Amino acid sequence: MRCRPEGDAMTTTMPTPPESNDDDLSPLLSEPFASAWAAPAEPGRMGGRLNDRLQRSLEAERGMVTVRRRNAAPAEAGLRWLYRAPAGRPLRPGEPRSVCLIELQAGQFLQFEKTDGPREFLVLRGRVEIDTEALTARDFLLLPAGNAARLISLEGAQLFMREADATVAARRTLVRDAEAGWPEFAPGIRRRVLWAGAGQAALLYRAEPGAGVPGHGHGHDEECLMLQGELFLDDLLLQQGDYQLAPAGTGHRITETDTGVIIYAHGDLDLQFT
């Protein structure tokens, strides 16, 4: 049953629109405002600029190696390889011979034979004994050339291992996370030097959200392993567990974090800002 309003009880009066005054807009259409309105870019020119930027980005990233944790190959015999230098050519300055993640199950042990270059170990989680040293998360141990290494973990552990060239001279070095500080490096960034020699170094960086590093070049290969947080390296977003190697002679235009990060890095002791 439909109801009809009686009388004027439901009468609605619409507001009267204001009178238009075209003169109010005239200042916005005259100088200096008129010049501020940019004409749409021609599709061809815009496409050309984007293509130029893409080419510059690809050129800068030529030779860089990025390994995503989610795409990494399964571990073989407890080792997950992140990088192995090609055979048959000299190593670049600071280039590692090999880099891997070691996965130890509870009660498992691994034996590494003597090598002609130093080995670095960084504990990522768990507890492990290396060369009679009991290590926990973020502890760092460097064994010089000529040393074998026996790893054993009663609880299970994950480690990062880096093998360097025989030309790198290094002494045995132990840095315990509980005893090491975080010296200030730049606004919002603290840096811990784990080992340094001949212009290159193994480092831990801790950066606050919003911190960044200016554009810089690489005199040595620069490696980055994400321990915590997210980091923009140019057009790439690295997340926890990701690894990147940037060869000597390349550079990074953008190094920024929105989340805050802790990263392991191996490269120039003194950054070469551009």
RANORBEL-V612905 format. One record per residue. N is the residue number from 0. BURIAL is b if it has 16 or more other C-alpha atoms within 10 Angstrom, else e. Layout:
{{N	BURIAL} {N	BURIAL}}
This chain:
{{0	e} {1	e} {2	e} {3	e} {4	e} {5	e} {6	e} {7	e} {8	e} {9	e} {10	e} {11	e} {12	e} {13	e} {14	e} {15	e} {16	e} {17	e} {18	e} {19	e} {20	e} {21	e} {22	e} {23	e} {24	e} {25	e} {26	e} {27	e} {28	e} {29	e} {30	e} {31	e} {32	e} {33	e} {34	e} {35	e} {36	e} {37	e} {38	e} {39	e} {40	e} {41	e} {42	e} {43	e} {44	e} {45	e} {46	e} {47	e} {48	e} {49	e} {50	e} {51	e} {52	e} {53	e} {54	e} {55	e} {56	e} {57	e} {58	e} {59	b} {60	b} {61	e} {62	e} {63	b} {64	e} {65	b} {66	b} {67	e} {68	e} {69	e} {70	e} {71	e} {72	e} {73	e} {74	e} {75	e} {76	e} {77	b} {78	b} {79	b} {80	b} {81	b} {82	b} {83	e} {84	e} {85	e} {86	e} {87	e} {88	e} {89	e} {90	e} {91	b} {92	b} {93	b} {94	b} {95	b} {96	b} {97	b} {98	b} {99	b} {100	b} {101	b} {102	b} {103	b} {104	e} {105	e} {106	e} {107	b} {108	b} {109	b} {110	e} {111	e} {112	e} {113	e} {114	b} {115	e} {116	b} {117	b} {118	b} {119	b} {120	b} {121	b} {122	b} {123	b} {124	b} {125	b} {126	b} {127	b} {128	b} {129	b} {130	e} {131	e} {132	e} {133	e} {134	b} {135	b} {136	b} {137	b} {138	b} {139	b} {140	b} {141	b} {142	b} {143	b} {144	b} {145	e} {146	b} {147	e} {148	b} {149	e} {150	b} {151	b} {152	b} {153	e} {154	e} {155	b} {156	b} {157	b} {158	b} {159	b} {160	b} {161	b} {162	b} {163	b} {164	b} {165	e} {166	e} {167	b} {168	e} {169	b} {170	e} {171	e} {172	e} {173	b} {174	b} {175	e} {176	b} {177	e} {178	e} {179	e} {180	e} {181	e} {182	e} {183	e} {184	e} {185	e} {186	e} {187	e} {188	b} {189	b} {190	b} {191	b} {192	b} {193	b} {194	b} {195	e} {196	e} {197	e} {198	e} {199	b} {200	b} {201	b} {202	b} {203	b} {204	b} {205	b} {206	b} {207	b} {208	b} {209	e} {210	b} {211	b} {212	b} {213	e} {214	e} {215	b} {216	b} {217	b} {218	b} {219	b} {220	b} {221	b} {222	b} {223	b} {224	b} {225	b} {226	b} {227	b} {228	b} {229	b} {230	b} {231	b} {232	b} {233	b} {234	e} {235	e} {236	e} {237	b} {238	b} {239	b} {240	b} {241	b} {242	b} {243	b} {244	b} {245	b} {246	b} {247	b} {248	e} {249	b} {250	b} {251	b} {252	b} {253	b} {254	b} {255	b} {256	b} {257	e} {258	e} {259	b} {260	b} {261	b} {262	b} {263	b} {264	b} {265	b} {266	b} {267	b} {268	b} {269	e} {270	e} {271	e} {272	e} {273	e}}
